[in-house]
């Protein structure tokens, strides 16, 4: 009699990724994953204690893919920008997993590798050591939130996306100028949430890097004065 196949952690994560690609992350369950593998949930819990741990591992794999082959080039700003866009590009190909990352985060070798790269870049910016983890956390929150938001929008059906864009245009262009004077004034220039997101990502990231650079420069000036 042929024994039941033993699934490895990698097999399970492969199947979870495919299941997420083809459906809504909200509807993902260990039971559905087990059914897709032709096994029962208990066999998966030998590898992952619960759904949250499994999904963190799925997100962590995406981080590993993003950081694979990364080599620091240029100054610290270029390094941080490279990391941020590597993450965005990987999750853009896996938008359901982007929403998983935004909700469950990750905690594994991928997360460690991304953190190491970010910390090394920030440490070379001239920030005092005590400020490096602060800005690393802020960048992580910023990048994760923007990428997860992209993922949520990207998974909408084309019809739903267009309906949302049109609803926004109607709401803005139809704003009563007496109740909403600023909205009415800027109505034709306001962009809907789903528009031009790559440039918005770059602009928001650049603004935070400018803040880090200003803080690092101020720290160097204070050190020079103290010396």
N, C-alpha and C positions, 0 to 999 in steps of 0.2 A: 504494500500500500504506500502510495506516495505521500510524504509528509507535507504539512502546510509550509509554504514558503516563509522563510525568515526575512523580514524586511529590515534593512539597515536604516540608520538615522538619515543618511543621504537619500535613500529611496523614498522615505516618508516626506522629506522636505521637497524633493522633486515633484512628488504627487501633489503636495499641498500647493506649490507654486502654480502648477497647471490648473488645479481646481480654482484657485483664486483668479487666474487669468480669464477663466470662462464664466465667472459668476460674480455675485456681489459679496464683498468682504463681510458685510453685515450678516449674510446668510451662511457663512462658513461655519462648519462644525466638525468636531473630531469624528462624530458618527458618519457624516457624509464622506469624510476622507477615508475612513476605514472601509466603507462600502466601495469606494472607488478602487481601493487596493485589494478588495476581495477578502477582507479579514474582519476582525472585530475590534472594537475600541480598546479593549483591555490590552491587546498586543501593542498598540501605539503608546499606551501609558507606561510601558516599560522603558520607552525612550524619552518621553516628555511627560512631565507630571500633570500638565493640564493644557488647555487650549492656549492660554496666554503665553506659556513657555514655548509652545510649538510655534506660535506666530512671531514671537521675538526671534526665534532661530531663523525663520523664513526671512524676516527683515535683515537680520545680521548677514545672511548670505548675500543680499543685495549690496550691503556695505562692503563686503569682501570683494565683490565684483567691481565696485566703483574704485576701490583703492588699488586694485591689482595693477601692477606695472607703474605705479606712481613713483616718480623721482622728483625731488625738489628742484625747481629751476627758477632762476630769477630771484627777486627779493621776496620778503615775507608776504607782501600783498599779492604778488603773482601766485605764490604757493597756496594761500587761502582761497583765492579766486578759482584756481585750478581744482582744488578739492571740492569746493561748492558746486562747480559745474559738472564735475565727474558724478557727484551724487545726483544732481538734477537729471542728467542724461540717463543714468541707469534706471532711476525710478520713473522717468517718462516712458520707458519701454515696459514698465510693470506698474501701471497706475494703481491697480488694486493693492499691490504690496506697499505702495507709497502711503495709502490711507492706513494700512496696518502699522507701518512704521510710526506714523503720526499718533496713533492711539496707544500702541503697546511698547514703542521704543525698541531697543535691542540691548543685548548684553552678552557679547561673545568676542571672538577674535576679530571680527569685522569692526565692531564698535571700538575695540582697543586700537586697531590699526588706524582708524580715522582720527581718534582722539590723539594718538601719538603724533600723527602728521600735523594736526592743527596746533597742538601745544608746541611742537618744535618751531613751527612758523611764527607763532605769536611770541615765543621766547626770543626770537631773533629780531623782533620789531623794536626793541628798546623799552618795552613795558617793564616795570618792576615785577619781580617774581610773584608777589602777592596779587597782582592784577591779571596775570596770565590766565589762571583758572576762571576768573570772573568773566573775562571776554570770551573765553572758550565756550563757557556755558551759554552766554548770550548769542554767540554765533550758532551754536547747536540748536537753540530754541528757534532762532530766526529761520535758519535753513530748513529745519524739520517742518515748521509750520507752513512755510511757503510751498515746499514740495508736497506735503500732504494735501494742501489746498488744491494744488495743480492736479494731483491724483484724483481727488474727488470730482473736479470739473471734467477731467479727461474720460472718466468712466460713464459720463452721461451719454445717453443715446443722442444722435445728431438732432433728432426732432425736439427732444427735451432741451438740449443746449440752445437751439435757435429760438425756442419758445421763451426761455429765460432771458435771452438777449433782447428779444422784442418787448417783453414785459418791462424790462429795465428802461428801454428807450421810451416807451409809452409813459411810464411813471415819471421820468425825468422831463421829457418834453412837454408833458401835460401838467407840470407842477404849477399851482396857483401862485403867481408872482407876489401876491399880498401876503400869503401864509409862508411861502418858501422863496423869498426874494433872491437869496444866493444861488439856490438850485436853478431858478428860472434864468438868472443872469448867465450862469456857466453851462446851461443845459446842453448846448451843442458841442461843448468841448469835453464833457465828462465821459470817461470811458467805462464801459461795463466791466464787472469783475473778471469775466472770461477773456477779455481782450488784452493783447500785447503783453502777455505774462512773462515772457523771457526777458524783455527789456526792463520790465518792472523789477524782476528778480535781480538783475544786474545793478540797477540803480539803487535799490534798497541795500544790497550787499556793499556797494561802493560807499554809501553814506555811513554805514557802520565802520568800514575800514578807515574812512576819513576821521571818524571819532577816535578810533584806536591810535591812529598816527598822531593826532593832535595831543592825545594824552601821553604818548611815548615821548614826543618832542618836549612837552612841558616837564616831564620827569627828568629828561637829560639836562634841560636848562637849570632846573632846581639843583641837580647834582653838581653842575659846574659852579653855581653860585656858592653852594655849601663848601666846595673844595677851595 
